């Protein structure tokens, strides 16, 4: 079985974006009409998935995707907490409809109603709703709700602890995933995403989060940002900062996905990172949608890169399935209930 | 000849830091004594270099270092423009003394008197002084003088143009190098440096800077941040954004150094980046000062990694010398004048 642990609903019907546009317009000028989500039919959802993610999933020989709302559209820096809450619920409810329509191919991961200056513990309620009522298996946690201004506390700050406690209690992982950037210095998918990944890892290195939360599981997407490429730097920094080895200090709790869009990058990832810490993913459809002229294949068809690795089949199976079922126990449980 | 294009004077005599401490104290509370730089003797400078950078340079079989003030200590976010100017001149004058004492082994690159909210064109005067009067061959340009708040304009903004014009006129390159971080989200050498590199590259990708400055040469240090690891992502983003291929759009003007502290990272760098765009460097002594327990050698002894590459000797020579002389024509000229 091949599970893609990182896919986004970037192809939702137009009514979703129309709602968001109206919501923002109303927030900025309350004299404008209150936003209203126009009905989205099951057929519209089916079409948006069948023609896109499900088609590509099948073409590429994968079985299922752990699916979440479009990451750049979470935009926790827009509006206020109430705006974020409403927008988040709508997105999560839509993911639930996708997973109900395609139960064999999609499992849900939720967005959170984070908002600038609002304690992340206020996101616990929506996490519980999504996990306990909507059957979701994890969440995307934004380490920078400001959208590129990074004016909140680092992930190792006690302010995040109530949320981490809930993740452990519910036994679900979080993917550390920034959203859109409102800072003109940072292109979202080309700088902010990758910087967010690198930043989160270094925060874990500086801190001691996993001593406090030995059962917490966090995924750093996009192949761990810059971290595997600079693995020597991080090993050396841990040494200079008198921290335990990275294998002990961080890598019992942190996983990198395979959203790296060329063979040499995937080769490096598997060369330096223990196979137990790698989860298969494509980010489909995410940052890069085109075809690589040097290969003739889609940049984000990351299965091709993994297939090309000269590693044992058992290791590939860990990356495709085993590790992901271990990191997402609620997914594992659901699959087992189906005899899978 | 082996030239290390990226070294910092991180071992300056204590008087320098004492001055800085007093300068900051006086800025914060003008009733405190005005700062005064205590005399630093030639012998003190000799000792600080001979025991450290020069020793390691010789032990590692290198010939010279392009040398600049300690990057994290530039700290353009501290004080105001006057504070930055004074601090910068003191640091640059000290580099000049190093290069006068060790003319065979050190060439100077200057720090700039950038300051938050101050136009970078105000740094032109110090650049001219350092190049024309102190014989320096380049500069370190901070893309984020705020120290991790990124509240200035991106490098492609017209605000930077007067400075780029001067770089072209003087025919010197700039290394795009952030300084210390005052944002608790970003560890300086583990997150802010690498993020700064990645961010700068993506700004160049989004913009069209090198159409306006076809002769501008910029170095992105630390192996180009996350860029080579995610080279497929950047090629794909250029394609999606209807930009020319990276080889045309960016890589005629941008160079990556070899400050990547493990063999797999250096292997990847040379696999994906054209050898013409790679400059040998160690950042000595910079982010990571220890010994890698897996190799028994210093993490930052990057020559070992380059030596281990299975590439033609002529390519190594480009990285060690040829490219660097091309990117730093004033260095090349000075070496030629000595018959080198």
Interface residues (C-beta under 8 A of the other chain):
Chain A: X143 X144 X148 X149 X150 X151 X152 X153 X154 X183 X184 X185 X186 X187 X189 X190 X191 X194 X195 X198 X199 X202 X203 X205 X206 X222 X223 X225 X226 X228 X229 X230 X231 X232 X233 X234 X235 X236 X237 X239 X240 X260 X261 X262 X264 X265 X267 X268 X271 X272 X287 X288 X289 X290 X292 X293 X299 X300
Chain B: X143 X144 X148 X149 X150 X151 X152 X153 X154 X183 X184 X185 X186 X187 X189 X190 X191 X194 X195 X198 X199 X202 X203 X205 X206 X222 X223 X225 X226 X228 X229 X230 X231 X232 X233 X234 X235 X236 X237 X239 X240 X260 X261 X262 X264 X265 X267 X268 X271 X272 X287 X288 X289 X290 X292 X293 X299 X300
